[in-house]
Amino acid sequence: MTRNLILGVLAALAASLVASAWQLASRHGATVTFGPLDLALMRYGIPALLLCPLYLKRGFEVPKTAPKIALVLLVLGGGLPFGLLVIAGAQWAPASHIGVFMAGSIPLFTALGGRVFKGHTISRQHLFGLGMIACGMLIFAIGNVGAGLSTWRGDLLLLAAGVLWAAYSLSFRLTKLTPWEAAAFVNGWSSILLVPLVLIAGVPRLLTAPWSDVALQAVGQGVVAGVLGLVAYTVAIARLGPARASLSTALVPVMTALGGSWVLNEQLTVPTLWVMALIAPGIVIAGGALSAARSPAR
């Protein structure tokens, strides 16, 4: 393995761990103390402050080499619209659903978007692995319907979030930004978009919430997810390409389901176990792209 490949794999694994932790934190915060706007303020406002030297240096100007549509998709897919969809979905669905319907769908949407919009080829091995991931998601959905769970609203919001994150994955390379510049750009513009929402909604709950809850979410949402997670995943895209980097998100359903059972006392259902049994080998099979040709299109 080349040094570039090793760094990309490590960044992708780190991003998966951060994504799972963020989903658990969002589920906990959305069901205990905070509303979507409160979590969004910490998710994007804190990183914007931490990264302000970068975007003050560069300004909010559009890079001359970047297509405007790519910059718009960068903010939509990795910024406030994406975050609000996930946080709102967390109010309707358990943590395991966030992992399956949002993170689990990202490799599928990224591969489809790469094929349709960029002409990327998909190897048979990659396609078979993606098919296993899709089968796991389908079994999970059917099992939840059979169990009479009324989580479909949250599930749809999470699928929409998966589409946006796939758009972020496919757009990053077109912007010619570094991972840190992309993080500053996304969080800076997301914070600007939050201002009218705060003015309309009024004083957020976090001003009256227990300080321990605020501190936990500030670290989890703002520092870990908003800065470290976004940068790690963007590094993975730069090193591996969007298709291979997106495979790492298929690890998230397993980690989030186990974390939800351990941390949030959510039940591990039979459909969840089926998802874990299908997605884990699906990742390994689809990951054959890592040992194949080094082209990011694979």
C-alpha positions as CSV (number, residue, x, y, z in Angstrom):
1,M,0.0,0.0,0.0
2,T,1.3,3.5,-0.8
3,R,1.6,6.2,1.8
4,N,-1.2,8.1,0.1
5,L,-3.5,5.1,0.3
6,I,-2.7,4.4,3.9
7,L,-3.4,8.0,4.9
8,G,-6.7,7.9,3.0
9,V,-7.8,4.7,4.7
10,L,-6.9,6.0,8.2
11,A,-8.8,9.2,7.5
12,A,-11.8,7.3,6.3
13,L,-11.8,5.1,9.4
14,A,-11.5,8.2,11.7
15,A,-14.4,9.9,9.9
16,S,-16.5,6.8,10.4
17,L,-15.8,6.8,14.1
18,V,-16.6,10.5,14.4
19,A,-19.8,10.1,12.3
20,S,-21.1,7.3,14.6
21,A,-20.3,9.4,17.7
22,W,-22.1,12.4,16.2
23,Q,-25.2,10.4,15.4
24,L,-25.4,9.1,18.9
25,A,-24.9,12.6,20.3
26,S,-27.5,14.0,18.0
27,R,-30.0,11.3,19.0
28,H,-29.4,11.9,22.7
29,G,-29.6,15.7,22.4
30,A,-32.7,15.7,20.2
31,T,-34.6,13.4,22.6
32,V,-33.5,14.9,25.9
33,T,-32.8,18.6,25.9
34,F,-32.3,20.4,22.6
35,G,-34.2,21.1,19.4
36,P,-32.8,20.9,15.9
37,L,-31.8,24.6,15.8
38,D,-29.9,24.3,19.1
39,L,-27.8,21.4,17.9
40,A,-27.3,23.1,14.5
41,L,-25.9,26.2,16.3
42,M,-23.3,24.1,18.1
43,R,-22.6,21.9,15.1
44,Y,-21.8,24.9,12.8
45,G,-21.3,27.9,15.0
46,I,-18.5,26.5,17.1
47,P,-16.5,25.2,14.1
48,A,-17.0,28.6,12.4
49,L,-15.4,30.3,15.3
50,L,-12.6,27.8,15.6
51,L,-11.8,28.0,11.9
52,C,-12.3,31.8,11.5
53,P,-8.6,32.5,10.8
54,L,-8.9,30.4,7.7
55,Y,-12.0,32.0,6.2
56,L,-10.9,35.5,7.4
57,K,-7.7,34.9,5.5
58,R,-9.4,33.7,2.4
59,G,-12.7,35.6,2.9
60,F,-16.0,34.3,1.7
61,E,-15.0,34.9,-1.9
62,V,-15.7,32.1,-4.4
63,P,-12.4,30.5,-5.6
64,K,-11.9,31.5,-9.2
65,T,-11.1,27.9,-10.2
66,A,-14.2,26.4,-8.6
67,P,-17.6,26.0,-10.3
68,K,-20.3,27.8,-8.4
69,I,-22.6,24.8,-8.4
70,A,-19.8,22.8,-6.7
71,L,-19.5,25.4,-4.0
72,V,-23.3,25.5,-3.5
73,L,-23.4,21.7,-3.3
74,L,-20.5,21.7,-0.8
75,V,-22.5,23.9,1.6
76,L,-25.8,22.1,1.0
77,G,-24.3,18.6,1.2
78,G,-21.9,19.1,4.1
79,G,-23.5,22.1,5.8
80,L,-26.6,23.4,7.4
81,P,-29.3,21.7,5.2
82,F,-27.6,18.3,5.7
83,G,-27.2,18.8,9.4
84,L,-30.8,19.9,9.9
85,L,-32.1,16.8,8.0
86,V,-30.1,14.5,10.2
87,I,-30.9,16.2,13.5
88,A,-34.6,16.4,12.6
89,G,-34.6,12.7,11.6
90,A,-33.0,11.9,14.9
91,Q,-36.2,13.1,16.6
92,W,-38.3,10.6,14.7
93,A,-36.0,7.6,14.5
94,P,-33.6,5.7,16.8
95,A,-29.8,5.9,16.4
96,S,-29.6,2.6,14.5
97,H,-31.9,4.1,11.8
98,I,-29.5,7.1,11.4
99,G,-26.7,4.7,10.8
100,V,-28.6,2.6,8.3
101,F,-30.6,5.1,6.3
102,M,-28.2,8.0,6.3
103,A,-24.7,6.6,6.5
104,G,-25.5,3.3,4.9
105,S,-27.0,4.9,1.8
106,I,-24.1,7.2,1.1
107,P,-22.0,4.7,-0.8
108,L,-25.0,3.9,-3.0
109,F,-25.9,7.5,-3.7
110,T,-22.2,8.4,-4.3
111,A,-21.7,5.5,-6.7
112,L,-24.9,6.4,-8.6
113,G,-24.0,10.1,-8.7
114,G,-20.5,9.3,-9.9
115,R,-21.8,7.1,-12.6
116,V,-24.6,9.5,-13.8
117,F,-22.8,12.9,-13.5
118,K,-19.1,12.0,-13.9
119,G,-19.2,8.8,-16.0
120,H,-17.3,6.8,-13.3
121,T,-17.1,3.1,-13.9
122,I,-18.3,0.6,-11.3
123,S,-16.5,-2.8,-11.1
124,R,-18.5,-5.9,-10.7
125,Q,-17.0,-6.6,-7.3
126,H,-17.8,-3.0,-6.2
127,L,-21.4,-3.4,-7.6
128,F,-21.9,-6.7,-5.8
129,G,-20.7,-5.2,-2.5
130,L,-23.0,-2.2,-2.9
131,G,-25.8,-4.7,-3.6
132,M,-25.3,-6.4,-0.3
133,I,-25.4,-3.0,1.5
134,A,-28.7,-2.2,-0.4
135,C,-30.1,-5.6,0.6
136,G,-29.3,-4.9,4.2
137,M,-31.1,-1.6,4.1
138,L,-34.1,-3.1,2.4
139,I,-34.4,-5.9,5.0
140,F,-34.1,-3.4,7.7
141,A,-36.9,-1.2,6.3
142,I,-39.2,-4.3,5.8
143,G,-38.5,-5.5,9.3
144,N,-39.4,-2.2,10.8
145,V,-42.6,-2.0,8.8
146,G,-43.5,-5.5,9.9
147,A,-42.8,-4.6,13.5
148,G,-45.2,-1.6,13.2
149,L,-42.6,1.0,13.9
150,S,-43.7,4.6,13.0
151,T,-40.3,5.9,12.1
152,W,-40.9,6.5,8.4
153,R,-40.8,10.3,8.7
154,G,-37.3,10.2,10.2
155,D,-36.2,7.5,7.8
156,L,-37.1,9.6,4.8
157,L,-35.3,12.6,6.2
158,L,-32.2,10.5,6.8
159,L,-32.3,9.2,3.2
160,A,-32.5,12.8,2.0
161,A,-29.5,13.6,4.1
162,G,-27.6,10.7,2.5
163,V,-28.2,12.2,-0.9
164,L,-26.8,15.6,0.2
165,W,-23.7,14.0,1.7
166,A,-23.1,12.1,-1.5
167,A,-23.3,15.5,-3.3
168,Y,-20.7,16.9,-0.9
169,S,-18.4,13.9,-1.6
170,L,-18.7,14.3,-5.4
171,S,-18.3,18.1,-5.3
172,F,-15.3,18.6,-3.1
173,R,-12.6,17.9,-5.6
174,L,-14.1,20.3,-8.1
175,T,-13.7,23.2,-5.6
176,K,-9.9,22.9,-5.5
177,L,-10.1,23.7,-1.7
178,T,-7.9,22.0,0.9
179,P,-9.7,19.9,3.5
180,W,-9.3,22.7,6.1
181,E,-10.4,25.4,3.7
182,A,-13.5,23.3,2.8
183,A,-14.3,22.9,6.5
184,A,-14.0,26.6,7.1
185,F,-16.0,27.4,4.0
186,V,-18.9,25.0,4.9
187,N,-19.1,26.0,8.5
188,G,-18.8,29.7,7.8
189,W,-21.6,29.8,5.3
190,S,-23.7,27.5,7.4
191,S,-23.4,29.9,10.3
192,I,-24.5,32.8,8.1
193,L,-27.6,30.7,7.0
194,L,-28.4,30.1,10.7
195,V,-28.8,33.8,11.5
196,P,-32.2,34.3,9.9
197,L,-33.4,31.0,11.4
198,V,-32.4,32.1,14.9
199,L,-34.1,35.5,14.4
200,I,-37.3,33.8,13.4
201,A,-37.3,31.1,16.0
202,G,-36.2,33.2,18.9
203,V,-34.0,32.4,21.9
204,P,-32.6,28.8,21.6
205,R,-33.1,26.3,24.4
206,L,-29.4,25.9,24.9
207,L,-29.4,29.2,26.9
208,T,-31.5,27.6,29.6
209,A,-30.2,24.0,29.3
210,P,-28.0,22.3,31.9
211,W,-24.4,23.3,31.4
212,S,-23.3,19.6,31.4
213,D,-25.6,18.9,28.4
214,V,-24.4,22.0,26.6
215,A,-20.7,21.1,27.2
216,L,-21.3,17.5,25.9
217,Q,-23.0,18.7,22.7
218,A,-20.6,21.6,22.2
219,V,-17.6,19.1,22.1
220,G,-19.4,16.4,20.2
221,Q,-21.2,18.6,17.7
222,G,-18.8,21.5,17.3
223,V,-15.3,20.2,17.8
224,V,-15.4,16.5,17.1
225,A,-18.0,16.4,14.2
226,G,-17.9,20.0,12.9
227,V,-14.1,20.2,12.6
228,L,-12.3,16.8,13.0
229,G,-15.0,14.7,11.3
230,L,-15.4,17.0,8.3
231,V,-11.7,17.4,7.8
232,A,-11.0,13.6,8.2
233,Y,-13.7,12.7,5.6
234,T,-12.5,15.4,3.2
235,V,-8.9,14.1,3.5
236,A,-10.3,10.7,2.7
237,I,-12.0,12.0,-0.5
238,A,-8.7,13.8,-1.5
239,R,-6.7,10.6,-1.0
240,L,-9.1,7.9,-2.1
241,G,-11.6,9.6,-4.4
242,P,-15.3,10.0,-3.5
243,A,-16.5,6.4,-4.3
244,R,-13.9,4.7,-2.2
245,A,-14.1,7.2,0.7
246,S,-17.9,6.8,0.8
247,L,-17.4,3.1,1.5
248,S,-16.2,3.9,5.0
249,T,-19.6,5.3,5.9
250,A,-21.1,1.8,5.5
251,L,-19.2,0.9,8.7
252,V,-21.2,3.5,10.6
253,P,-24.5,1.5,10.8
254,V,-22.7,-1.3,12.7
255,M,-21.0,1.1,15.1
256,T,-24.1,3.3,15.6
257,A,-26.3,0.3,16.3
258,L,-23.9,-1.1,18.9
259,G,-23.3,2.3,20.4
260,G,-27.1,3.0,20.6
261,S,-27.6,-0.3,22.4
262,W,-24.7,0.4,24.8
263,V,-25.0,4.2,25.4
264,L,-28.7,4.9,24.7
265,N,-30.2,1.5,25.8
266,E,-31.8,1.1,22.4
267,Q,-32.8,-2.5,21.6
268,L,-30.8,-4.5,19.0
269,T,-33.6,-5.8,16.8
270,V,-33.4,-8.8,14.4
271,P,-33.5,-6.5,11.3
272,T,-30.6,-4.6,12.8
273,L,-28.6,-7.7,13.2
274,W,-29.4,-8.7,9.6
275,V,-28.1,-5.3,8.4
276,M,-24.9,-5.8,10.3
277,A,-24.4,-9.2,8.8
278,L,-24.9,-8.0,5.3
279,I,-23.3,-4.6,5.4
280,A,-20.0,-5.7,7.0
281,P,-19.0,-8.2,4.2
282,G,-20.5,-5.9,1.7
283,I,-18.0,-3.3,2.7
284,V,-15.1,-5.8,2.3
285,I,-16.3,-6.9,-1.1
286,A,-17.0,-3.4,-2.4
287,G,-13.6,-2.4,-0.9
288,G,-11.9,-4.5,-3.6
289,A,-11.6,-1.1,-5.3
290,L,-8.8,-0.3,-2.9
291,S,-6.6,-3.0,-4.2
292,A,-7.6,-2.6,-7.8
293,A,-6.5,0.2,-10.1
294,R,-5.6,3.4,-8.3
295,S,-8.1,5.5,-10.3
296,P,-10.5,7.3,-8.0
297,A,-13.3,6.5,-10.6
298,R,-13.2,2.8,-9.6
